[in-house]
Amino acid sequence: MMYPSLTVRTVESATTLREFVAGLGEDTLYAYDRKVLGVLVNGRRLWSSARLSRGDVVAVFPIITGG
């Protein structure tokens, strides 16, 4: 599986954060559920059930971990 690189998108219609992430693709949603992606909405972390409004800016980025 390939983790998505930094993605910044603007919300075009009201939705939840989880629905927005799901719209970015199945791999992105899987990585989000596994907590290997960070998601910021207007610079803040929100619950996946948070309501997003038109014009909100969402940044999705991989979380780098080491072992």
Backbone torsions as a table, in degrees:
resi	resn	phi	psi	omega
1	MET	NA	138.3	179.3
2	MET	-101.7	126.6	178.0
3	TYR	-81.8	138.1	-178.7
4	PRO	-66.7	148.3	175.9
5	SER	-82.0	179.8	179.4
6	LEU	-52.3	127.6	178.7
7	THR	-131.0	129.6	175.6
8	VAL	-122.9	122.6	-178.5
9	ARG	-132.3	154.3	175.0
10	THR	-104.5	133.7	-179.7
11	VAL	-68.9	130.6	-178.3
12	GLU	-99.5	-24.4	176.3
13	SER	-149.1	152.9	-176.5
14	ALA	-55.6	137.2	-178.0
15	THR	-163.9	177.1	171.3
16	THR	-93.8	163.0	179.2
17	LEU	-61.4	-43.7	180.0
18	ARG	-61.3	-43.4	178.7
19	GLU	-63.7	-37.6	178.3
20	PHE	-63.0	-47.5	179.5
21	VAL	-62.5	-40.4	178.6
22	ALA	-60.5	-33.9	178.8
23	GLY	-68.8	-14.5	178.2
24	LEU	-83.6	-9.3	177.1
25	GLY	128.6	156.4	-177.7
26	GLU	-62.1	-41.5	179.3
27	ASP	-64.4	-38.5	179.3
28	THR	-66.1	-43.8	178.8
29	LEU	-63.4	-41.4	178.4
30	TYR	-60.6	-46.7	-180.0
31	ALA	-64.2	-37.9	178.0
32	TYR	-63.1	-45.4	179.0
33	ASP	-64.1	-31.8	179.6
34	ARG	-83.6	-0.9	177.9
35	LYS	63.6	34.8	174.5
36	VAL	-107.0	6.5	173.2
37	LEU	-120.9	138.6	171.6
38	GLY	-96.8	143.9	178.8
39	VAL	-134.4	125.1	176.7
40	LEU	-119.3	136.8	175.6
41	VAL	-115.7	116.2	-176.5
42	ASN	52.0	37.7	176.9
43	GLY	82.6	6.7	-178.7
44	ARG	-127.0	148.6	172.8
45	ARG	-80.8	137.4	179.2
46	LEU	-132.0	160.5	173.7
47	TRP	-65.7	154.4	179.8
48	SER	-65.8	-19.6	178.7
49	SER	-87.9	-1.3	-178.5
50	ALA	-61.5	141.0	177.7
51	ARG	-84.0	128.8	176.9
52	LEU	-102.0	145.4	179.5
53	SER	-110.8	159.4	176.5
54	ARG	-55.6	131.5	178.8
55	GLY	96.8	-13.1	175.5
56	ASP	-63.2	145.7	179.9
57	VAL	-106.2	124.1	-177.3
58	VAL	-113.7	125.8	176.3
59	ALA	-111.6	126.6	178.5
60	VAL	-116.9	129.6	-176.6
61	PHE	-146.4	148.5	177.9
62	PRO	-72.0	143.3	175.2
63	ILE	-94.1	122.2	-178.1
64	ILE	-85.7	127.5	177.7
65	THR	-125.8	154.2	178.7
66	GLY	-124.9	167.0	-177.0
67	GLY	-136.3	NA	NA
